[in-house]
Amino acid sequence: QQQVKQSPQSLIVQKGGISIINCAYENTAFDYFPWYQQFPGKGPALLIAIRPDVSEKKEGRFTISFNKSAKQFSLHIMDSQPGDSATYFCAASYGGYQKVTFGIGTKLQVIP
Amino acid sequence: NAGVMQNPRHLVRRRGQEARLRCSPMKGHSHVYWYRQLPEEGLKFMVYLQKENIIDESGMPKERFSAEFPKEGPSILRIQQVVRGDSAAYFCASSPGARGAGQETQYFGPGTRLLVL
C-alpha cells in the first residue's frame, strides 16, 4: 500500500527554471510532511518540512505548498541550478513518534 | 558535532552468511530508525528503537532480521542467512526526541550498501 504517491519519477529542467514535484497522501492522520534531498551515494538530508496548519512554507529557493482538503503537497524549486540535481523524496508521518513514510522519489536533473 | 555514522559503508556477503550493520546516532540523540532502500525505490521503514527498547518493528521481516540499540554502543541491524533479495542500501536515522519543536527531525547516515552474492 503506497500511502504517499509522488510524481513525476524523473524531471529535467533547464537552469533557471522552476522544478515542481507533487505528492498526495491518503492517511488523514499524517501531520508532518518533510522533503528530503539525496545525492548519489549519500543519505537523505532534510530540505524543508511543513505541518498541515500552514498552506505554504518558503526557505530560500525552496517552497512547499500544502492543500489539506485535497491531501496534496508540492515542492517548488525556483531558479533551479545544476547543483540541485538529486533525488527528492516527499514524506509523511504522524503520531507520538516519527515513523516516516516516503514517496518513491523524483530524480531531478537540471541542465545548463 | 559529528553526524550519524554507519559502518561498514559497503558490505559483501555470500548467501547464507550473516550481515551486521552498525549505526552510531548523533550526539544527544536517543531515537534510532532503520530504513531499507531498494534500487530505484524510496526508503521503507523497518524499525524504530530507543535505548534498550524496540518501539516499532512493523516494517521489519519477521524472520532473519533483528535490531538492537544497547545502553552502550551503536545500534545494530542484523540479517541472518542473507539472500540475494536482501541486497539494498540500509540507512539509519536518529532524532533527539519523538515530537515537538524540531525534536522529530530525523538525520540520516550515509548508509550501508549490502550486496549478497
Interface residues (C-beta under 8 A of the other chain):
Chain A: Q6 Y32 P34 Y36 G41 K42 G43 P44 A45 L46 A49 F89 S93 G96 Y97 Q98 K99 V100 T101 F102 G103 I104 G105
Chain B: V4 H31 Y33 Y35 E41 G42 L43 K44 F45 Y48 I55 D56 S58 G59 F91 A93 S95 A98 R99 E104 T105 Q106 Y107 F108 G109 P110 G111
